[in-house]
Amino acid sequence: MFMLFAASGLSVVSMAAVYKSWQRQTSPMLYIGVAIWLMSSIAWSMSVGWEFGVVYALCLPGLLVWPFIAANQSAAPATQQRPEPRKLDLSVSTSIQHILHSIIVLMLMLIFSVVASLALSALLPLEIASQLAICMVISPIIWGLAVYHYLATSKKIKTVGGYLVATAVSLAILMAMPI
């Protein structure tokens, strides 16, 4: 029971530290917050088991952030000028570019995240059921991070090449694993 309260307290303290780092614009406080969050993840796993502990450690900060958001809520005055909406661009080159981005994000990055999460979980010294459970938890996280990275970078071809290499390495790891 003590670990449950300790995990909850560590989660709240980690969110407060991240909030303070944002408020003061200092990175050491952010690192402290992340370290405390990692400790809370371990405490959650020790108190309720790793299956639920990982879920609680990942989901609780998303719920705890709302009071901090509410504390900093401000209403901006209404603007007098309304911006003109952009014209709809249905040119062939723009349409092809958007279709390629969709294919890369929805298919290539999904394949990368599944293969990479399978390779990462296969390297863990756990039973197959535990490895698959970990794979199910980290696959959407890897996919989201990869998609965010791809959409945020200006060197998209180089990024896609890097993810193809990472997928090939992950496949090589999976092929080398004994069945």
C-alpha positions as CSV (number, residue, x, y, z in Angstrom):
1,M,0.0,0.0,0.0
2,F,2.9,2.3,0.7
3,M,4.3,1.8,-2.8
4,L,1.0,2.8,-4.2
5,F,1.0,6.2,-2.4
6,A,4.7,6.6,-3.2
7,A,4.1,6.0,-6.9
8,S,1.2,8.5,-6.9
9,G,3.3,11.1,-5.0
10,L,6.2,10.6,-7.4
11,S,3.9,11.1,-10.4
12,V,2.6,14.3,-9.0
13,V,6.1,15.6,-8.1
14,S,7.4,14.7,-11.5
15,M,4.6,16.7,-13.2
16,A,5.2,19.6,-10.9
17,A,8.9,19.6,-11.7
18,V,8.2,19.5,-15.5
19,Y,5.7,22.4,-14.9
20,K,8.3,24.4,-13.0
21,S,10.9,23.7,-15.8
22,W,8.4,25.1,-18.3
23,Q,7.6,28.0,-16.1
24,R,11.2,29.0,-15.5
25,Q,12.5,27.8,-18.9
26,T,15.3,25.8,-17.4
27,S,16.3,22.4,-18.6
28,P,17.8,21.0,-15.3
29,M,14.4,21.0,-13.7
30,L,13.1,19.1,-16.8
31,Y,15.7,16.4,-16.3
32,I,14.8,16.2,-12.6
33,G,11.1,15.8,-13.6
34,V,11.9,13.0,-16.1
35,A,14.1,11.2,-13.5
36,I,11.3,11.4,-10.9
37,W,8.9,10.2,-13.6
38,L,11.1,7.2,-14.2
39,M,11.2,6.5,-10.5
40,S,7.4,6.7,-10.4
41,S,7.3,4.2,-13.2
42,I,9.3,1.8,-11.2
43,A,7.2,2.4,-8.1
44,W,4.0,1.9,-10.1
45,S,5.4,-1.4,-11.5
46,M,6.4,-2.6,-8.0
47,S,3.1,-1.7,-6.5
48,V,0.6,-3.0,-9.1
49,G,2.7,-5.2,-11.4
50,W,4.5,-4.2,-14.5
51,E,1.5,-4.7,-16.8
52,F,-0.6,-2.1,-15.0
53,G,2.4,-0.1,-13.7
54,V,3.5,0.8,-17.2
55,V,0.0,1.9,-18.2
56,Y,-0.4,4.0,-15.0
57,A,3.0,5.6,-15.4
58,L,2.3,6.5,-19.0
59,C,-1.3,7.6,-18.6
60,L,-1.3,9.4,-15.2
61,P,0.9,12.4,-16.4
62,G,-1.6,13.0,-19.1
63,L,-4.4,13.3,-16.5
64,L,-2.3,15.2,-14.0
65,V,-1.4,17.9,-16.5
66,W,-4.9,19.3,-16.6
67,P,-4.8,21.2,-13.3
68,F,-1.5,22.8,-14.4
69,I,-3.1,23.8,-17.7
70,A,-6.1,25.2,-15.9
71,A,-3.9,27.3,-13.6
72,N,-2.2,28.9,-16.6
73,Q,-5.4,29.4,-18.7
74,S,-5.8,32.9,-20.1
75,A,-8.2,34.3,-22.6
76,A,-6.8,36.4,-25.4
77,P,-8.8,39.4,-26.6
78,A,-10.8,38.8,-29.8
79,T,-8.9,39.9,-32.9
80,Q,-10.5,42.6,-35.0
81,Q,-9.1,41.2,-38.2
82,R,-10.1,37.8,-39.5
83,P,-7.4,36.2,-41.6
84,E,-8.4,35.2,-45.1
85,P,-8.6,31.5,-45.6
86,R,-6.0,30.0,-47.9
87,K,-7.1,28.9,-51.3
88,L,-7.6,25.2,-51.9
89,D,-4.6,23.9,-53.7
90,L,-5.6,20.9,-55.9
91,S,-2.6,20.9,-58.1
92,V,-1.2,17.5,-59.2
93,S,2.2,18.0,-57.5
94,T,0.6,19.0,-54.2
95,S,-1.8,16.1,-54.3
96,I,1.0,13.6,-55.1
97,Q,3.0,15.1,-52.2
98,H,0.2,14.6,-49.8
99,I,-0.5,11.1,-51.0
100,L,3.1,10.2,-50.5
101,H,3.2,11.7,-47.0
102,S,0.1,9.7,-46.2
103,I,1.6,6.4,-47.5
104,I,4.8,7.0,-45.5
105,V,3.0,7.9,-42.3
106,L,0.3,5.3,-42.4
107,M,2.2,2.4,-43.9
108,L,6.0,2.8,-43.7
109,M,6.1,4.3,-40.2
110,L,3.6,1.7,-39.0
111,I,5.7,-1.2,-40.4
112,F,8.8,0.4,-38.8
113,S,7.1,0.8,-35.4
114,V,5.9,-2.8,-35.3
115,V,9.2,-4.3,-36.5
116,A,11.2,-2.1,-34.1
117,S,9.0,-2.8,-31.1
118,L,9.1,-6.6,-31.9
119,A,12.9,-6.5,-32.1
120,L,13.2,-4.5,-28.9
121,S,10.8,-6.7,-27.0
122,A,12.5,-9.8,-28.4
123,L,15.8,-8.7,-26.9
124,L,14.3,-8.6,-23.4
125,P,14.8,-11.7,-21.2
126,L,11.1,-12.3,-20.6
127,E,8.5,-14.9,-21.5
128,I,6.9,-14.6,-25.0
129,A,3.6,-13.4,-23.5
130,S,5.4,-10.6,-21.6
131,Q,7.4,-9.6,-24.7
132,L,4.2,-9.3,-26.8
133,A,2.6,-7.2,-24.1
134,I,5.5,-4.9,-24.0
135,C,5.4,-4.8,-27.8
136,M,1.7,-3.8,-27.7
137,V,2.5,-0.9,-25.3
138,I,5.6,0.5,-27.0
139,S,4.5,0.1,-30.7
140,P,2.1,3.1,-30.8
141,I,4.6,5.2,-28.8
142,I,7.3,4.4,-31.4
143,W,4.9,5.0,-34.2
144,G,3.9,8.4,-32.8
145,L,7.4,9.5,-32.2
146,A,8.5,8.4,-35.7
147,V,5.6,10.2,-37.4
148,Y,6.2,13.3,-35.4
149,H,9.9,13.2,-36.3
150,Y,9.1,12.7,-40.0
151,L,6.6,15.5,-40.2
152,A,8.8,17.9,-38.3
153,T,12.0,17.4,-40.2
154,S,12.8,19.3,-43.4
155,K,15.0,16.5,-44.7
156,K,12.3,13.9,-45.3
157,I,14.1,11.7,-47.8
158,K,17.1,11.3,-45.4
159,T,14.7,10.6,-42.6
160,V,12.8,7.9,-44.5
161,G,16.2,6.4,-45.4
162,G,17.1,6.3,-41.7
163,Y,13.9,4.6,-40.8
164,L,14.4,2.1,-43.6
165,V,17.8,1.2,-42.3
166,A,16.4,1.0,-38.7
167,T,13.7,-1.4,-40.1
168,A,16.3,-3.5,-41.8
169,V,18.4,-3.7,-38.6
170,S,15.3,-4.6,-36.6
171,L,14.4,-7.3,-39.1
172,A,18.0,-8.7,-38.9
173,I,17.6,-8.9,-35.1
174,L,14.3,-10.7,-35.5
175,M,15.7,-13.2,-38.0
176,A,18.7,-13.9,-35.8
177,M,16.5,-14.8,-32.8
178,P,16.0,-18.5,-32.2
179,I,12.5,-19.7,-32.6
